Amino acid sequence: MILDIIHSPEDVRALQQKQLPQLCSELRQFLLENVSKTGGHFASNMGVVELTVAIHRVFDTSHDRLVFDVGHQAYVHKALTGRQELFSTLRQLDGLSGFPKPHESIHDAFIAGHASNSVSVALGMARARTLQHQDYQVLALIGDGALTGGLAYEGLNNAGASHEHLIVIVNDNGMSIDPNVGALPRHLAQLRAKPAYYHFKKWYRRLFGANPVQSPIYRFNHRLKTELKKALWPSSTLFEDMGFTYLGPIDGHDLPRLCDMLQWAKELTGPVVVHVHTKKGKGYPFAERNPGKFHGIAPFDPQTGLTLQPGGETFSSTFGKTLTDCAAESEKVCAITAAMEDGTGLAAFAKAYPERLFDVGIAEGHAVSMAAGMAKQGMIPVFAVYSTFLQRSYDMLFHDVALQKLHVVLGVDRAGLVGADGETHHGCLDISYLTGIPGFTVLCPSSLSELRSMTRQALFEIQGPVALRYPRGGEGHFTQDTGSQAVVRLRDGHQAVLVSYGILINQVLDAAERLERDGISTRVVKLNRIAPLDTSALLRELDGADTVLVLEDCFENGSIGQQIAALLAESGRQCRRVILQNLKDRFVPEGTVEQLQERFGLDADGVYRAVKEALSRE
């Protein structure tokens, strides 16, 4: 196999042209064999096989800088840069990350995990290159999905006016961003993609020396060509209007043409866009027919395309079903998603009320501002969004929603630890910024039944902005509904008080049972509402406690534990110790939620040991 001798991009560049189709075929089989076992982002990586090979044929990523947008399409890049043998550990604890990570390889230029920032980052690198008088290429690889984010256009606008040489590769696998349809545009696009046109342009530029733009003849001919093009084809591309040289569109699975086009882009000056058409899931029929399902998928049977892990009701699906029921009761209820309709459980809502479901693309800030506008006019907008992506809309939460006390409801999905996607995707920040905005109500259901009742409460009973914070996956052994009170005592005891909220209440209850067996009287207090805190009820529940432990899967700064410690100190309560059991200031890697809870002391055993150690110091 050719792939067996590929240990670095140098090996890719050493291959003969006739060997490349076989390499691409082997790469697709390699992805299928590995991702079907580990799970991961499959369809997007199958679609960029030829494009990634072409990039490594033309550029040296140990020196040139390749910036991925989102980064979920970097598997082929990793396989070609010396990490094939690590794919059995993909997205696992202490294993290979599913996203670019510079600590893994010199070929990974920048951490990626969130969308739409690649052009801005690449421009920064290009400007640093110019200021430091260095010589290397800078590329940004961005998909049409990431181009729905406003930051992408901020970057493109600035890059187009910068005159810096950087190459933006637009991987278009769905959204229509082609030049206007018509015979002449189609002819010109086909002409520009042909090697003969490329060689003619190269010869023409060399005719006027190393810097052709200094030649009056070259500038006159360029202006004449531009004016003629405008007269015959008035609508230029968005990229050309921004100041880019536009190349394409080109078939992203035509490897020779891809190499020619990238070589041309490399030799040009100034900002360049290379527009590439690819097919998500290419080479695997199940993924080609259903690229959404195979975007990020659990382990699956490669023969049937069916996932191996059992399904079941999750917090996401329960939220979506409850929201659909509520929409039947009130025509004011509507739903918003940022390109995550299925992931956030809104498929049923979209089917039942398509006119009240708004997918804004990867544009979380816009989603929040739009929700604010809808709320101001009397609707009840619900924005279902992953916690890690809600971070991108912080200013809008403050400025557009909270200041006017608008009734916008947030379904904060994937709150806390989420597992295999790692540090860029854990929902560990929403506690600090949501509870820090005045006027926000933050509810934390611990069971599916609580999520149902709290969703109705958020929609129809609470005024002002509300956030429902719930985890990925399904519920634990705690299945009760205690959502009517802000603070609830689940177990009596007096020596130690364990406080938590959300899904972690399961770990606290398990730890309390173990402590009781050791003769330690343990009280368990559950917070259903963490903002605003019901301080009087909370102080009553903590009264007389010698040791208080607060368990949270978030960073310590701005945590509820810090707020409780401050509350106890201000109240003058005689509590010997407050233990804050959280992530401190540590970023969390890939791994299962159970593995990560164990590593960071957030499981029942970690709580048990923390209390035992504290009491043993007496």
Secondary structure, 3 states (H helix, E strand, C coil): CCHHHCCCHHHHHHCCHHHHHHHHHHHHHHHHHHHHHHCECCHHHHHCHHHHHHHHHHCCCCCCEEEECCCCCCHHHHHHCCCHHHHHHCCCCCCCCCCCCCCCCCCCCCCCCCCCCHHHHHHHHHHHHHHCCCCCCEEEEEECCHHHCHHHHHHHHHHHCCCCCCEEEEEECCCCCCCCCCHHHHHHHHHHCCHHHHHHHHHHHHHCCCCHHHCHHHHHHHHHHHHHHHHHCCCCCHHHHHCCEEEEEEECCCHHHHHHHHHHHHHCCCCEEEEEECCCCCCCHHHHHCCCCCCCECCECCCCCCECCCCCCCHHHHHHHHHHHHHHHCCCEEEEECCCCCCCCCHHHHHHCHHHEEECCCCHHHHHHHHHHHHHCCCEEEEEEEHHHHHHHHHHHHHHHHHHCCCCEEEEECCECCCCCHHHCCECCHHHHHCCCCCCEEECCCCHHHHHHHHHHHHHCCCCCEEEECCCCCCCCCCCCCCCCCEEEEECCCCEEEEECHHHHHHHHHHHHHHHHCCCCEEEEEECEEECCCHHHHHHHHCCCCEEEEECCCCCCCCHHHHHHHHHHHHCCCCCEEEEECCCCCCCCCCCHHHHHHHCCCCHHHHHHHHHHHHHCC
